[in-house]
Amino acid sequence: MDTESPISAAAPAPALPTRHEHALRFVGSGSEYFRIWIVNLLLTLVTFGLYYPFAKVRRLKYFHGATELAGQPFAFHADPWKMFRGYVLIAVMLIVYSAAGHFSPMAGLIAFVIVAAVWPALWHSSLRFRLANTSWRGLRFHFRGTAGGAYRVMAWPAVASLVLVGTSIAMAPADENSQPSTALAIVFFAVLLAFWAAFPAFLWLIHRYRHDHMALGREHTRYNARVGRYYMLSLKSMLISGGPLVVLGIVAAIVIPAMQASTAGIAQRADAGAGAAFGVGMVVGMALFYVVLIAVAGGYWTARMQAVMWNGTASAHIGFASSLRARPMIGLWIKNGLLIIVTLGLYFPFAQVATARMRLHAMTVTSTLALDDLTARLGLESESAAGDAAGDLLGFDIGL
């Protein structure tokens, strides 16, 4: 009697969904963006900063238009006048806060409370505005986060900042003979230490709120990166950036005594030219060191944080992957920093383009649906995003 083997009797394994990969590409050039950048800079200076929102729209339109997914560019549609109103409001709030602090510490504290109370709502509006004015293949993105969620994210940093401001005002001596309270000083430094210790968690909350509520049509992203990864990345960044500081301390311990002896010898010989050359050499050496230090810390953080954020972001049918490596990013930061210094800042737009190209070329968007099927699916609800920007009171974008 024949019997079926367990293998032949088993049900066939379900087929895995086909995975489609689409790389992001940046097709802009430094020379093209330089013309936009120099005009923006000059007009912003001439108008004492009033042109800045219009300059920002021109910049975002260029970078969005130069970014392509599956050969199709993104687009930015914001009305600069709406952004202008938002920036004017922010400027007025900051001016009032600064002026209130000059009248009395209590007035400054009250102004700070008012700013802290409205800031989460402005941040939420800015996120809605930015995404609602971004599109791909004619489909508008939108942001589904609520204002209440923004207040929950900002709650404890606002309370900590309020305690810091309040205790610093209370510790201010009333006259020359008064001494600051020891208890208040302990509270101040304890809250400050707790604030810095909790900063990675705060950054995680910000990223989770933003990446957990992005949407395009029916696709709604979720954020699954854990807060522990933020603490590990912060610790590694501190260790990596601390290495050059240790080297600086060793070099300073050797060079400073030698410099003092050399300066004394130069003064005895009245050799002003040698003294000036030595001073210039020290300044150049310190500048190069700081460029390397900033590049190592910034390049490492940028590469690793991009991987943490986007590898942890996905929707039902769309995923993201970043292959950006720290070493090439650090090298690019060093190159950009040196060329910006040598060109007295004129290389800055070329540095922005080079950074955008490296970061975007390391990004891949994956989909379980073919591109045409995905676009058709997304288009069913794309119109819902068109009203997001108009739904805000003034359509703010505060640059966050």
C-alpha positions as CSV (number, residue, x, y, z in Angstrom):
1,M,0.0,0.0,0.0
2,D,1.5,3.3,-1.1
3,T,1.6,6.1,1.4
4,E,2.2,9.8,0.8
5,S,5.4,11.1,2.2
6,P,5.1,14.0,4.7
7,I,6.9,16.3,2.3
8,S,4.5,15.6,-0.6
9,A,1.5,15.8,1.6
10,A,2.5,19.2,3.1
11,A,0.8,22.2,1.7
12,P,2.9,24.4,-0.6
13,A,4.6,27.3,1.1
14,P,2.9,30.6,0.3
15,A,4.8,32.6,-2.3
16,L,6.6,35.7,-0.9
17,P,5.4,39.0,-2.4
18,T,7.6,40.3,-5.1
19,R,9.9,43.0,-3.9
20,H,10.5,46.0,-6.2
21,E,13.5,48.3,-5.5
22,H,13.8,51.8,-6.6
23,A,16.9,53.9,-5.9
24,L,16.7,57.6,-5.2
25,R,18.8,59.8,-7.5
26,F,20.0,63.4,-7.2
27,V,20.5,65.1,-10.6
28,G,21.3,68.6,-9.4
29,S,24.7,70.3,-9.9
30,G,26.7,72.7,-7.8
31,S,27.0,75.3,-10.6
32,E,23.2,75.3,-11.0
33,Y,22.5,75.7,-7.4
34,F,25.2,78.3,-6.9
35,R,23.3,80.8,-9.1
36,I,20.2,80.2,-6.9
37,W,22.2,80.4,-3.7
38,I,24.0,83.6,-4.5
39,V,20.9,85.5,-5.5
40,N,19.1,84.2,-2.4
41,L,22.0,85.3,-0.2
42,L,22.2,88.8,-1.7
43,L,18.4,89.5,-1.6
44,T,18.3,88.2,2.0
45,L,21.1,90.6,3.0
46,V,19.6,93.5,1.1
47,T,16.1,93.0,2.7
48,F,17.6,92.5,6.2
49,G,16.3,88.9,6.2
50,L,12.8,89.5,5.0
51,Y,13.5,87.6,1.7
52,Y,14.5,84.5,3.6
53,P,11.1,82.6,3.3
54,F,11.2,83.3,-0.5
55,A,14.8,82.1,-0.6
56,K,13.8,78.9,1.2
57,V,11.0,78.1,-1.2
58,R,13.4,78.6,-4.2
59,R,16.0,76.3,-2.5
60,L,13.4,73.6,-1.6
61,K,11.9,73.7,-5.1
62,Y,15.4,73.1,-6.6
63,F,16.4,70.2,-4.3
64,H,12.9,68.6,-4.6
65,G,13.0,68.9,-8.4
66,A,16.5,67.5,-8.6
67,T,15.5,64.4,-6.5
68,E,14.1,61.5,-8.5
69,L,12.5,58.3,-7.5
70,A,12.1,55.7,-10.4
71,G,13.0,58.5,-12.8
72,Q,10.2,60.8,-11.6
73,P,11.1,64.0,-9.7
74,F,9.6,65.3,-6.5
75,A,8.1,68.8,-6.5
76,F,7.5,71.5,-3.9
77,H,4.5,73.7,-4.2
78,A,4.5,76.0,-1.2
79,D,3.3,79.6,-1.4
80,P,6.2,81.8,-0.1
81,W,3.8,84.4,1.2
82,K,2.3,81.8,3.6
83,M,5.7,81.0,4.8
84,F,6.5,84.7,5.2
85,R,3.5,85.1,7.6
86,G,4.8,82.2,9.6
87,Y,8.3,83.6,9.9
88,V,7.0,87.1,10.8
89,L,5.0,85.5,13.7
90,I,8.1,83.6,14.9
91,A,10.2,86.8,14.7
92,V,7.6,88.8,16.6
93,M,7.5,86.1,19.3
94,L,11.2,86.1,19.7
95,I,11.4,89.9,19.8
96,V,8.7,90.1,22.4
97,Y,10.5,87.4,24.5
98,S,13.8,89.2,24.2
99,A,12.3,92.6,25.0
100,A,10.4,91.3,28.0
101,G,13.5,89.9,29.5
102,H,15.0,93.4,29.5
103,F,12.1,94.9,31.4
104,S,12.1,92.3,34.2
105,P,13.0,88.7,34.8
106,M,9.4,87.9,35.6
107,A,8.2,89.4,32.3
108,G,10.8,87.3,30.5
109,L,9.6,84.2,32.3
110,I,5.9,84.9,31.3
111,A,7.0,85.5,27.7
112,F,8.9,82.2,27.7
113,V,5.8,80.4,29.0
114,I,3.7,81.8,26.2
115,V,6.3,80.9,23.5
116,A,6.6,77.3,25.0
117,A,2.8,77.0,25.0
118,V,2.3,77.7,21.3
119,W,5.5,76.2,20.0
120,P,4.2,72.5,19.7
121,A,1.2,73.8,17.7
122,L,3.5,75.7,15.3
123,W,5.7,72.6,15.0
124,H,2.7,70.4,14.1
125,S,1.5,73.0,11.6
126,S,5.0,73.2,10.0
127,L,5.1,69.4,9.5
128,R,1.7,69.4,7.9
129,F,2.6,72.4,5.7
130,R,5.9,70.9,4.5
131,L,4.4,67.5,3.5
132,A,1.2,68.8,2.0
133,N,3.3,70.9,-0.3
134,T,5.5,68.0,-1.4
135,S,4.5,65.7,-4.3
136,W,5.7,62.8,-6.4
137,R,4.0,61.8,-9.7
138,G,1.4,64.4,-8.9
139,L,0.5,62.7,-5.6
140,R,0.6,64.9,-2.5
141,F,2.0,63.7,0.7
142,H,0.3,64.5,4.0
143,F,0.9,64.3,7.7
144,R,-1.5,62.5,10.0
145,G,-0.1,63.5,13.4
146,T,-2.3,65.5,15.8
147,A,-1.5,68.7,17.7
148,G,-2.0,66.7,20.9
149,G,0.7,64.4,19.9
150,A,3.1,67.3,19.3
151,Y,2.3,68.6,22.8
152,R,3.0,65.2,24.3
153,V,6.4,65.1,22.6
154,M,7.3,68.6,23.8
155,A,5.8,68.4,27.3
156,W,8.8,67.3,29.4
157,P,11.4,69.4,27.5
158,A,9.2,72.4,28.0
159,V,8.8,71.7,31.7
160,A,12.6,71.1,32.1
161,S,13.3,74.4,30.2
162,L,10.8,76.2,32.4
163,V,12.5,74.9,35.6
164,L,15.9,75.9,34.2
165,V,14.8,79.4,33.3
166,G,12.9,79.9,36.6
167,T,15.8,78.7,38.8
168,S,18.3,80.8,36.9
169,I,16.1,83.9,37.4
170,A,15.7,83.0,41.1
171,M,19.4,82.5,41.6
172,A,20.2,86.0,40.1
173,P,21.7,88.1,43.0
174,A,19.4,90.9,44.1
175,D,22.5,93.0,45.1
176,E,26.2,92.7,45.4
177,N,26.1,91.2,48.9
178,S,23.4,88.5,48.3
179,Q,24.5,84.9,47.6
180,P,22.7,82.4,45.3
181,S,20.7,79.7,47.0
182,T,22.6,76.4,47.3
183,A,19.3,74.5,47.0
184,L,18.3,76.3,43.8
185,A,21.8,75.7,42.3
186,I,21.5,72.0,43.1
187,V,18.0,71.9,41.4
188,F,19.4,73.8,38.4
189,F,22.3,71.5,37.7
190,A,20.3,68.4,38.5
191,V,17.6,69.3,35.9
192,L,20.3,70.3,33.4
193,L,22.1,67.0,33.8
194,A,18.7,65.1,33.5
195,F,17.9,67.1,30.4
196,W,21.2,66.1,28.7
197,A,20.9,62.5,29.8
198,A,17.4,62.3,28.3
199,F,18.3,64.1,25.1
200,P,18.6,60.9,23.0
201,A,15.1,59.9,24.2
202,F,13.7,63.4,23.2
203,L,15.3,63.0,19.8
204,W,13.7,59.6,19.4
205,L,10.3,61.1,20.4
206,I,10.7,63.8,17.7
207,H,11.6,61.3,15.0
208,R,8.9,58.8,16.1
209,Y,6.2,61.5,15.9
210,R,7.4,62.6,12.5
211,H,8.0,59.2,10.9
212,D,5.0,57.6,12.5
213,H,2.5,59.8,10.7
214,M,3.7,60.4,7.2
215,A,1.3,59.3,4.5
216,L,0.9,59.2,0.7
217,G,-2.6,58.1,-0.3
218,R,-3.4,55.0,1.7
219,E,0.1,54.3,2.7
220,H,0.8,55.4,6.3
221,T,4.2,55.0,7.7
222,R,5.1,53.5,11.1
223,Y,8.3,53.9,13.0
224,N,9.9,50.9,14.7
225,A,13.3,52.1,15.7
226,R,13.9,51.7,19.4
227,V,15.1,54.3,21.8
228,G,18.0,52.2,22.8
229,R,19.5,52.7,19.4
230,Y,19.5,56.4,20.0
231,Y,21.4,56.0,23.2
232,M,23.9,53.7,21.6
233,L,24.5,56.0,18.7
234,S,24.9,59.0,21.1
235,L,27.4,57.1,23.2
236,K,29.4,56.0,20.1
237,S,29.4,59.5,18.8
238,M,30.7,60.9,22.1
239,L,33.5,58.3,22.1
240,I,34.4,59.0,18.4
241,S,34.4,62.7,18.8
242,G,36.2,62.5,22.2
243,G,39.2,60.7,20.6
244,P,40.4,63.8,18.7
245,L,39.9,65.9,21.8
246,V,42.3,63.6,23.7
247,V,44.8,64.0,20.9
248,L,44.4,67.8,21.1
249,G,45.1,67.7,24.8
250,I,48.3,65.7,24.3
251,V,49.4,68.0,21.5
252,A,48.6,71.1,23.5
253,A,50.6,69.8,26.4
254,I,53.6,69.4,24.1
255,V,53.2,72.4,21.9
256,I,52.2,75.1,24.3
257,P,55.4,74.9,26.4
258,A,57.4,74.8,23.2
259,M,55.5,77.8,21.9
260,Q,56.2,79.8,25.0
261,A,59.9,79.0,24.8
262,S,59.9,79.9,21.1
263,T,58.1,83.1,21.7
264,A,60.6,84.1,24.4
265,G,63.4,83.4,22.1
266,I,61.8,85.3,19.3
267,A,61.3,88.3,21.5
268,Q,65.0,88.2,22.5
269,R,66.0,88.2,18.8
270,A,63.2,90.8,17.9
271,D,62.4,88.5,15.0
272,A,58.8,89.7,14.3
273,G,58.5,87.9,11.0
274,A,59.3,84.5,12.6
275,G,56.8,85.2,15.4
276,A,54.0,86.1,12.9
277,A,54.7,82.9,10.9
278,F,54.6,80.8,14.0
279,G,51.3,82.4,15.0
280,V,49.8,81.9,11.6
281,G,50.9,78.3,11.7
282,M,49.2,77.7,15.0
283,V,45.9,79.3,13.8
284,V,46.0,77.2,10.6
285,G,46.7,74.1,12.6
286,M,43.9,74.7,15.0
287,A,41.5,75.5,12.2
288,L,42.4,72.2,10.5
289,F,41.9,70.3,13.7
290,Y,38.5,71.7,14.3
291,V,37.5,70.9,10.7
292,V,38.5,67.3,11.2
293,L,36.8,67.1,14.6
294,I,33.5,68.5,13.3
295,A,33.7,66.3,10.2
296,V,34.4,63.1,12.2
297,A,31.5,63.8,14.7
298,G,29.1,65.2,12.2
299,G,29.8,62.8,9.4
300,Y,29.5,59.7,11.7
301,W,26.3,61.0,13.2
302,T,24.7,61.9,9.9
303,A,25.4,58.5,8.3
304,R,24.3,56.4,11.3
305,M,21.2,58.5,12.1
306,Q,20.0,58.3,8.5
307,A,20.2,54.5,8.7
308,V,18.5,54.4,12.1
309,M,15.6,56.7,10.9
310,W,14.9,55.3,7.5
311,N,15.6,51.6,8.1
312,G,13.0,51.9,10.9
313,T,10.4,53.6,8.7
314,A,7.9,51.5,6.7
315,S,4.2,51.4,5.6
316,A,2.1,48.4,4.5
317,H,3.6,48.2,1.1
318,I,6.6,50.6,1.1
319,G,9.9,50.3,2.9
320,F,13.1,52.3,3.1
321,A,16.7,51.3,3.3
322,S,19.9,53.4,3.8
323,S,23.3,52.1,2.8
324,L,25.1,55.3,3.8
325,R,28.5,54.6,5.4
326,A,30.2,56.8,7.9
327,R,33.7,56.8,6.4
328,P,32.7,58.3,3.0
329,M,30.5,60.8,4.8
330,I,33.3,61.9,7.1
331,G,35.6,62.3,4.1
332,L,33.1,64.4,2.4
333,W,32.6,66.6,5.4
334,I,36.4,67.1,5.6
335,K,36.6,68.0,1.9
336,N,33.6,70.4,2.2
337,G,34.9,72.1,5.3
338,L,38.4,72.7,3.9
339,L,37.0,74.1,0.6
340,I,34.5,76.3,2.3
341,I,37.3,77.8,4.4
342,V,39.7,78.2,1.4
343,T,36.9,79.8,-0.8
344,L,35.7,82.0,2.1
345,G,32.3,80.4,2.0
346,L,31.7,80.4,-1.7
347,Y,31.9,76.6,-1.9
348,F,29.0,76.2,0.5
349,P,26.3,75.6,-2.2
350,F,28.6,73.0,-3.9
351,A,29.0,71.3,-0.5
352,Q,25.2,71.2,0.0
353,V,24.8,69.5,-3.4
354,A,27.5,67.0,-2.8
355,T,26.1,66.1,0.6
356,A,22.6,65.7,-0.8
357,R,23.9,63.5,-3.7
358,M,25.8,61.2,-1.3
359,R,22.9,60.9,1.1
360,L,20.2,60.3,-1.5
361,H,22.1,57.9,-3.6
362,A,22.5,55.7,-0.5
363,M,18.7,55.5,-0.2
364,T,16.5,52.8,-1.7
365,V,12.7,52.6,-1.7
366,T,11.2,49.1,-1.7
367,S,7.6,48.2,-2.6
368,T,5.6,44.9,-2.7
369,L,3.6,46.3,-5.6
370,A,4.7,47.2,-9.1
371,L,5.2,50.9,-9.6
372,D,2.1,51.5,-11.8
373,D,-0.1,49.5,-9.4
374,L,1.3,51.3,-6.4
375,T,0.7,54.7,-8.1
376,A,-2.9,53.8,-8.9
377,R,-3.5,52.6,-5.4
378,L,-2.0,55.8,-3.9
379,G,-4.0,58.0,-6.3
380,L,-7.3,56.9,-4.8
381,E,-6.8,59.1,-1.8
382,S,-4.2,61.6,-3.0
383,E,-6.7,64.4,-3.1
384,S,-7.1,64.3,0.7
385,A,-3.7,65.8,1.1
386,A,-4.4,68.9,-1.0
387,G,-6.3,70.5,1.8
388,D,-3.8,69.9,4.5
389,A,-1.9,73.2,4.0
390,A,-5.1,75.2,3.7
391,G,-6.4,73.5,6.8
392,D,-3.9,75.3,9.0
393,L,-4.7,78.7,10.3
394,L,-2.0,80.5,8.4
395,G,0.0,77.6,6.7
396,F,3.0,77.9,8.9
397,D,6.5,76.6,8.2
398,I,8.9,77.4,11.0
399,G,11.8,75.4,9.5
400,L,11.6,72.4,11.8
